[in-house]
């Protein structure tokens, strides 16, 4: 097992290096440069543009720009083209803003999707199964931004309270209890909208996995022995149906970067997704490349975690790995 983990880490480090080179090359092949973001600025003179290009090594060959970027990234000296602020502290602040939204949406998805999918599989063809299928496909079909705008209009018209941003304007001087309640309220609607599509998709996947497992011989044998239906479903069928979800669990980590770009933009939530969106518009290469690098790290770490969890929960994988060692 230890040799398997070390081998996978080394492979992912090599893959991370290749991904960083490709991302850096693709970003710089895109049309436009940071010095062209606001050419109409009367204060921007040719000598100012030349000084900016020299400061950020934009006139150097691509391989030197890549070397400078990696050096500044790992030494903490990487700065934004937009405001010359350090990139890593800026990303960290936005990460702390995105984290509550990500955690709430993930908990909602995994809390509601599994019961909905399991009950739909157990009651296959019944009214609950058909109605849940209709609702799931409706949520999948409706664009998330359109549903979010409808929710904003409904909440504002019905309750008359703001839902944009992380807090209500003017609440900075309120008592801590009211500030906390205001933050929680602003977190509820974006979390629900972020989780709606995930619940719909994951519940359909849970249903299909449960239907496949329920039809197996060992489930019929357990029922034939006279076990209670809840025991058959949750102790025998569900445990075996959970194996494919180990892979999905590993891809939760990259959701910290790009999982809520649309919803952060709609609800003016100052998180990582919104930071990346504005960095693309402003051609802020250091921020874009760093976010891409962090997303690659999280993706590779998630897949490594999935491989380890497979070996833990599936004895067949663990036996094969022990045999290879």
Steps between C-alpha positions, in 0.01 A plus 500: 500500500782739585676432170171559317456841666859608431477390136173689451639816661802498268280444196274788598794733559619432146149554367471825697821627339368419151162661573667818627706528180194448279289747697772764489543457124127509424443813712774688318376384159165670562453834319564817696750595769472657846629834370202512259227473763431873510669665200270802531651598836654846436748448784647190338794617290719281278785517748264389778394200293864416429583521871209270588604248237855501630388464862285196421746348248246518217772559239693186598458164322221274627732254672658783701156638588406151621816479711437844651139407575593175677776674695275782616216257575701281734683791662179696559618794288241458223301820450185586311513694175192695605602652833853364565369325812639156602297230329503230768357719783233626260403144408501397866255778591266398220538134600376580851194667341429205269549233767165549685311500171680185384447316830130586523430406137692172533322404820162575342583293192621191683232526770197519270620312192553163669160471673325622185684252276460206740126552549451541125679169436309313771168640373579458134204594281301647789376857527805608701738359242324671210462833677862506618615412149294786357638749754858380445483533123335839534784624720754357256330665202451847646821710487634576844536873437135527388376311806717722720354818352148367559590417860645848557188667361272278709692552824527877455133540403374267774722585796645834394850409616828517303671179390794640304849489645627352825335755728244778502635850450507689830517191724867555591405686819220266604521262794693173440183291516330703227816495289513121528134464408553731203800296378305175536206643307722611213656153496171308477377598153833458310553166674157376400550608140846343486367174644186471286670360190731279705209343687317431174800337329628304799155368597457358149839333527417357844173364362668325208769348725243379752284345228802310372595372845146415611468255212807302612467146635640577845227760558231248411671249728498750787129558448441127480661458841230723646711808571321828544477717189697785658780257587506366145506847345736688730736227624530282189393686188613854585849401617574340164334779305726758667821380332461710181442810713854479634614637163248783520616582852851561372377766259349711777829681561522669156154642565666751732639679194243485223194338650304821555625754245151572366333526839776715649464738206119512522491550877809727502672258736869600530644151466753310292269450205428872470869579543587269210224643282620858544864393459412358158326822397794708620763262355658469843730212404657436845158456663367284216805275493510465878132408520553249221800354681308471828207336317740246348650428843155449651391277212807278526471489880135402467573217259778377729257506791248302292760235417593464868135480607436232237777291653351555846135421426544233230688187615554391138703813421695468825583136429620582149724781628648274768568241232684752284723597790 
